[in-house]
Every structure is written in structure tokens, then in C-alpha cells.
Amino acid sequence: HRQRISVEHPNWLETVQALLAQGELVTLACSVDQRLLLGAAIHSLITNPVESGYLRAYARLQGVRQTKDSFEADLELMEAAQ
């Protein structure tokens, strides 16, 4: 099960970090006209570690896709899933 979070939501970062730390798979989403927000969100998550118990780990980008009216990016925290 993958949690879909909009990067247009004001608390997206805290929500995504908490989900990743719990071992959840996350899909970041945004409307086509807000794709720069998605790029900044991906950059933030893959360059800043997420606290997962006693570990600090980096999110891994699994893939990016475009639908008719949105962009989506799938992320996971490998260390949290183990």
C-alpha cells in the first residue's frame, strides 16, 4: 500500500517523513502547473536524511510519472522497510 501525499499541502514534508520512517511507501503528487514544487520536494527528501528509529537514512526515488493532469513520484526508505 502506497500513501499519496500532495506537495501542495502545507505539512507535506512532516507527513512524508513520518510515513517513510514507519516503512510506508509514499507517492508525492502535484498538479502539472506545480511541477517545480515536486522537483524541490524530491531534492529535499533525497538529500536530507529521515530519522527512522536509531537510523538516519535517505529516501530513494523509485520513479516519476506524468498523468493527464498531474505528476507523481514514488519514494521509499529502504532501511525502514527491513
Backbone hydrogen bonds, N-H to C=O, Kabsch-Sander energy under -0.5 kcal/mol:
donor,donor_aa,acceptor,acceptor_aa,energy
3,Q,25,L,-2.9
5,I,3,Q,-0.6
5,I,27,T,-3.0
7,V,29,A,-2.6
9,H,6,S,-1.4
12,W,9,H,-1.5
15,T,11,N,-1.9
16,V,12,W,-2.8
17,Q,13,L,-2.7
18,A,14,E,-2.1
19,L,15,T,-2.3
20,L,16,V,-2.8
21,A,17,Q,-2.3
22,Q,18,A,-1.2
23,G,20,L,-1.8
24,E,19,L,-2.4
25,L,1,H,-0.9
26,V,75,L,-2.2
27,T,3,Q,-3.3
28,L,26,V,-0.5
28,L,73,A,-3.1
29,A,5,I,-2.3
30,C,71,F,-1.9
32,V,69,D,-1.1
34,Q,31,S,-1.8
35,R,32,V,-1.3
37,L,34,Q,-1.3
38,L,34,Q,-1.1
39,G,35,R,-2.0
40,A,36,L,-2.1
41,A,37,L,-2.2
42,I,38,L,-2.6
43,H,39,G,-2.3
44,S,40,A,-2.3
45,L,41,A,-2.3
46,I,42,I,-2.3
47,T,43,H,-1.2
48,N,44,S,-1.0
50,V,57,A,-4.1
52,S,55,L,-3.2
55,L,52,S,-2.1
57,A,50,V,-2.4
57,A,55,L,-0.5
59,A,45,L,-1.3
60,R,76,E,-3.5
62,Q,60,R,-0.6
62,Q,74,D,-3.1
63,G,74,D,-1.1
65,R,72,E,-2.7
67,T,70,S,-2.9
71,F,30,C,-2.5
72,E,65,R,-2.7
73,A,28,L,-2.4
74,D,63,G,-2.6
75,L,26,V,-3.1
76,E,60,R,-1.7
78,M,76,E,-0.6
80,A,77,L,-0.8
81,A,77,L,-1.3
82,Q,78,M,-0.8
